[in-house]
């Protein structure tokens, strides 16, 4: 049974990566269509609301404790190729949250780098070892100094291994963005791979957004650049990012801006400035990425506000089924 004392409140189910026997290879945290069907069966289809119904019931304060919705982040192509046919088969309408720098020819290479490390090495740990070798830095003291933070991150994000977390700490806190990109590009070069050649098979095209909209799924904001530490941007930077995202999606969908009213926080990163900006833009529903109260964000309850609705990661559900 999916619902328990720990999750018996309305929330979203968060999906990212899928795999099949064709283009999309199995990777860390990815699921196939059979896994997806099993998740739906485990939760109970009757408990899964269409996105528009979840949205309306939230606004009317009528959501029940055992009601959930499906959400998809980051404009990842495997969602179209693998997940969408299942959604259409079972007539489930979902939220899709899109970052938009992709459509200005400036994609977030986060997914390209992920695809690289999961598909061009025998294992993800082989990639980590190779990355550290290319980086050529002594990280022992860095890991010692961040031991407690790594441990705390593991508790909040149990689906990551310790090696996953250590890599993310090096990427996010030890290196600058330019330094990280330099290391990654040198690895691409050694493997004789052009990262730009991977974008079309990994990420959405405009036609994918139109397909989802025509089928009745709800399209929402996910910032413009998909900054993984969005809360560290100043007010004007945050405002510009969400205004750009809203404008681009509005143009793609040929809809007025005020018809796009939902969003999810990239990597769960936001602050009070973010919430103020989203309210001013007319956003009426926002999802975070954890199923816990986060006191550091001033939360007093799980679904702290209409812009802070909790989500369960699909990888945690798969573990319960297995």
Wavefront OBJ file of the C-alpha trace (Angstrom):
o trace
v 0.000 0.000 0.000
v 1.394 3.397 -1.005
v -0.228 5.640 1.598
v 0.951 5.563 5.205
v 1.136 7.917 8.172
v 4.218 9.500 6.592
v 2.604 10.469 3.278
v -1.139 10.537 3.881
v -1.554 14.086 2.630
v -2.126 15.461 -0.855
v 1.064 15.844 -2.879
v 2.680 15.427 -6.272
v 4.652 12.489 -7.619
v 7.857 13.727 -9.281
v 9.254 12.046 -12.397
v 12.401 12.716 -14.399
v 14.099 9.906 -16.328
v 12.755 6.923 -18.270
v 14.378 4.218 -20.366
v 13.353 1.790 -23.099
v 14.965 -0.790 -25.373
v 15.689 1.789 -28.067
v 17.132 5.270 -27.766
v 16.892 5.835 -24.007
v 19.273 3.587 -22.118
v 18.770 2.555 -18.512
v 20.478 5.011 -16.201
v 20.676 5.980 -12.562
v 17.134 6.460 -11.252
v 15.417 5.834 -14.599
v 12.366 3.584 -14.975
v 10.753 1.839 -17.942
v 7.090 1.697 -18.960
v 6.457 -1.453 -16.907
v 7.854 0.257 -13.804
v 5.602 3.209 -14.556
v 2.506 1.018 -14.847
v 3.475 -0.654 -11.558
v 3.811 2.695 -9.796
v 0.347 3.703 -10.978
v -1.111 0.384 -9.799
v 0.691 0.686 -6.439
v -0.627 4.196 -5.791
v -4.075 3.323 -7.128
v -5.353 5.039 -10.251
v -8.402 6.324 -8.372
v -6.038 8.336 -6.146
v -4.270 10.018 -9.088
v -6.021 13.221 -10.144
v -5.704 14.852 -13.540
v -3.565 17.976 -13.323
v -6.434 20.394 -13.957
v -8.609 18.693 -11.323
v -5.790 18.733 -8.739
v -5.277 22.426 -9.494
v -8.954 23.347 -9.144
v -9.415 21.322 -5.953
v -6.341 22.981 -4.433
v -7.735 26.440 -5.164
v -11.091 25.425 -3.663
v -9.391 23.830 -0.634
v -11.056 20.492 -1.441
v -8.082 18.162 -1.891
v -8.225 14.982 0.168
v -5.315 13.404 2.043
v -4.950 10.470 -0.349
v -5.055 12.448 -3.586
v -1.947 12.942 -5.714
v -0.984 14.194 -9.166
v 1.886 13.422 -11.531
v 4.564 16.002 -12.359
v 7.436 15.870 -14.861
v 10.435 18.215 -14.682
v 13.260 19.381 -16.943
v 11.889 18.818 -20.482
v 13.527 15.395 -20.841
v 12.742 13.632 -24.134
v 12.294 10.181 -22.588
v 9.184 11.539 -20.866
v 7.620 11.980 -24.303
v 8.834 8.681 -25.735
v 8.256 6.385 -22.750
v 5.956 8.011 -20.172
v 3.474 9.833 -22.392
v 2.081 6.678 -24.109
v 1.362 5.217 -20.651
v -0.351 8.409 -19.506
v -2.509 8.447 -22.624
v -3.308 4.747 -22.318
v -4.617 5.261 -18.772
v -6.050 8.716 -19.498
v -3.995 10.502 -16.843
v -3.295 14.190 -17.450
v -0.175 15.531 -15.773
v 1.923 18.622 -15.098
v 5.027 19.215 -17.241
v 7.423 21.889 -15.987
v 9.728 23.351 -18.617
v 12.867 25.468 -18.370
v 13.182 27.650 -21.448
v 16.802 28.654 -22.187
v 16.762 25.443 -24.222
v 14.631 27.215 -26.828
v 17.100 30.078 -27.143
v 19.907 27.709 -28.095
v 21.320 27.742 -24.572
v 20.372 24.396 -23.043
v 21.209 23.471 -19.489
v 23.976 20.914 -19.960
v 23.049 19.202 -16.694
v 21.098 16.532 -18.602
v 23.756 16.233 -21.315
v 26.406 15.646 -18.656
v 24.153 13.140 -16.928
v 23.576 11.274 -20.187
v 27.335 11.226 -20.757
v 28.230 9.782 -17.378
v 25.473 7.160 -17.511
v 25.983 6.023 -21.108
v 29.687 6.253 -21.914
v 31.145 4.475 -18.885
v 30.714 0.962 -17.548
v 29.274 2.350 -14.319
v 28.622 5.693 -12.704
v 31.432 5.033 -10.219
v 33.812 4.566 -13.152
v 32.782 8.024 -14.324
v 33.367 9.493 -10.851
v 36.867 7.981 -10.695
v 37.667 9.284 -14.170
v 36.294 12.726 -13.282
v 38.470 12.968 -10.177
v 41.491 11.827 -12.189
v 40.946 14.565 -14.778
v 40.241 17.115 -12.049
v 43.581 16.189 -10.439
v 42.825 17.733 -7.035
v 43.278 16.367 -3.533
v 39.713 16.229 -2.179
v 40.359 14.424 1.092
v 40.197 17.555 3.258
v 37.150 18.868 1.355
v 35.228 15.647 2.054
v 36.303 15.670 5.706
v 35.146 19.261 6.185
v 31.793 18.495 4.576
v 31.164 15.125 6.240
v 28.188 16.284 8.306
v 26.619 18.119 5.374
v 27.006 15.067 3.143
v 25.414 12.917 5.848
v 22.500 15.360 6.243
v 21.979 15.477 2.465
v 21.821 11.670 2.389
v 19.084 11.658 5.030
v 16.984 14.155 3.063
v 17.707 12.483 -0.295
v 17.996 8.726 0.379
v 17.782 7.824 -3.326
v 21.345 9.155 -3.843
v 24.369 7.016 -2.968
v 27.190 8.530 -0.908
v 29.366 8.615 -4.038
v 26.595 10.479 -5.890
v 26.428 13.046 -3.112
v 30.191 13.491 -2.883
v 30.345 14.162 -6.620
v 27.532 16.712 -6.357
v 29.315 18.492 -3.514
v 32.497 18.724 -5.587
v 30.533 19.975 -8.591
v 28.400 22.466 -6.666
v 30.673 23.720 -3.891
v 34.316 22.902 -4.653
v 34.308 23.981 -8.302
v 32.995 27.052 -10.052
v 30.645 26.500 -12.997
v 33.455 27.350 -15.414
v 35.847 24.900 -13.750
v 33.281 22.108 -13.817
v 32.457 22.761 -17.466
v 36.152 22.762 -18.370
v 36.637 19.318 -16.785
v 33.536 17.908 -18.448
v 34.429 19.236 -21.887
v 37.904 17.758 -21.616
v 36.281 14.383 -20.860
v 33.970 14.726 -23.867
v 36.995 15.527 -26.012
v 38.871 12.450 -24.841
v 35.823 10.324 -25.695
v 35.544 12.134 -29.060
v 31.940 13.211 -28.425
v 30.338 16.545 -29.269
v 27.952 17.404 -26.404
v 25.739 19.478 -28.704
v 25.061 16.418 -30.843
v 23.247 14.806 -27.899
v 20.770 17.592 -27.170
v 18.026 16.672 -29.645
v 17.761 13.094 -28.397
v 17.816 14.123 -24.726
v 15.675 17.256 -24.460
v 12.286 18.571 -25.633
v 11.645 20.367 -28.874
v 8.904 22.975 -29.196
v 6.652 20.438 -30.900
v 6.752 18.255 -27.769
v 5.295 21.063 -25.676
v 2.535 21.613 -28.228
v 1.761 17.885 -28.270
v 1.390 17.810 -24.489
v -0.809 20.897 -24.488
v -3.046 19.538 -27.254
v -3.503 16.315 -25.278
v -4.705 18.225 -22.215
v -1.626 18.127 -19.994
v -0.716 21.311 -18.122
v 2.496 23.163 -19.001
v 4.196 25.171 -16.278
v 7.272 27.225 -15.413
v 10.613 25.811 -14.281
v 12.686 29.024 -14.592
v 14.629 30.079 -17.687
v 18.177 28.814 -17.039
v 17.364 25.982 -14.578
v 19.842 27.333 -12.042
v 20.394 24.573 -9.462
v 20.835 27.139 -6.689
v 18.063 29.502 -7.683
v 17.674 30.863 -4.145
v 21.198 32.339 -4.349
v 20.209 34.650 -7.213
v 19.212 38.184 -6.281
v 15.645 39.436 -6.666
v 16.118 40.948 -10.122
v 17.882 37.850 -11.460
v 15.081 35.609 -10.214
v 12.425 37.922 -11.593
v 14.096 38.067 -15.000
v 14.396 34.276 -15.132
v 10.728 33.593 -14.437
v 9.546 36.440 -16.674
v 11.601 34.993 -19.549
v 10.293 31.494 -18.893
v 6.708 32.743 -18.858
v 7.149 34.804 -22.020
v 8.749 31.970 -24.021
v 6.177 29.364 -22.972
v 3.384 31.819 -23.730
v 4.761 32.318 -27.250
v 5.236 28.598 -27.899
v 1.725 27.785 -26.711
v 0.132 30.885 -28.329
v -1.581 31.571 -25.018
v -1.815 34.697 -22.876
v 0.686 34.746 -20.035
v -2.089 34.757 -17.452
v -3.181 31.282 -18.565
v 0.068 29.724 -17.342
v -0.455 29.398 -13.612
v 1.645 26.489 -12.330
v 5.348 25.801 -11.741
v 7.930 23.715 -9.909
v 11.066 25.007 -8.203
v 14.223 23.793 -10.013
v 16.027 21.388 -7.662
v 13.651 22.586 -4.936
v 15.621 25.836 -4.675
v 13.728 29.022 -3.796
v 13.340 31.684 -1.107
v 10.864 34.387 -0.077
v 11.861 36.512 -3.082
v 10.931 33.641 -5.400
v 7.503 33.255 -3.833
v 6.828 36.999 -4.091
v 7.852 37.044 -7.767
v 5.680 34.048 -8.632
v 2.649 35.576 -6.905
v 3.157 38.824 -8.852
v 3.261 36.778 -12.092
v -0.092 35.231 -11.243
v 1.213 31.727 -10.498
v -1.301 29.860 -8.349
v 0.351 26.461 -7.843
v 3.970 25.555 -7.171
v 5.718 22.320 -6.238
v 8.826 21.782 -4.153
v 10.802 18.509 -4.376
v 10.730 17.036 -0.860
v 8.168 15.380 1.407
v 9.414 17.067 4.553
v 9.000 20.325 6.441
v 12.010 22.563 5.741
v 12.393 24.949 8.727
v 15.250 26.787 7.008
v 12.685 28.008 4.479
v 10.312 29.116 7.219
v 7.977 26.155 6.751
v 5.589 25.166 9.501
v 3.857 22.321 7.665
v 4.392 19.969 4.718
v 2.267 21.826 2.163
v 3.303 25.169 3.549
v 1.610 27.320 0.907
v 0.038 26.971 -2.535
v 3.526 27.553 -3.966
v 5.171 24.907 -1.754
v 3.304 21.657 -2.415
v 5.288 18.537 -1.497
v 6.372 15.906 -4.019
v 7.555 12.322 -3.681
v 10.343 11.193 -5.999
v 9.382 8.184 -8.104
v 12.627 6.419 -7.162
v 11.440 6.186 -3.556
v 8.182 4.566 -4.690
v 9.988 1.973 -6.796
v 11.948 0.923 -3.700
v 8.695 0.309 -1.846
v 7.334 -1.853 -4.661
v 10.480 -3.955 -4.954
l 1 2 3 4 5 6 7 8 9 10 11 12 13 14 15 16 17 18 19 20 21 22 23 24 25 26 27 28 29 30 31 32 33 34 35 36 37 38 39 40 41 42 43 44 45 46 47 48 49 50 51 52 53 54 55 56 57 58 59 60 61 62 63 64 65 66 67 68 69 70 71 72 73 74 75 76 77 78 79 80 81 82 83 84 85 86 87 88 89 90 91 92 93 94 95 96 97 98 99 100 101 102 103 104 105 106 107 108 109 110 111 112 113 114 115 116 117 118 119 120 121 122 123 124 125 126 127 128 129 130 131 132 133 134 135 136 137 138 139 140 141 142 143 144 145 146 147 148 149 150 151 152 153 154 155 156 157 158 159 160 161 162 163 164 165 166 167 168 169 170 171 172 173 174 175 176 177 178 179 180 181 182 183 184 185 186 187 188 189 190 191 192 193 194 195 196 197 198 199 200 201 202 203 204 205 206 207 208 209 210 211 212 213 214 215 216 217 218 219 220 221 222 223 224 225 226 227 228 229 230 231 232 233 234 235 236 237 238 239 240 241 242 243 244 245 246 247 248 249 250 251 252 253 254 255 256 257 258 259 260 261 262 263 264 265 266 267 268 269 270 271 272 273 274 275 276 277 278 279 280 281 282 283 284 285 286 287 288 289 290 291 292 293 294 295 296 297 298 299 300 301 302 303 304 305 306 307 308 309 310 311 312 313 314 315 316 317 318 319 320 321 322
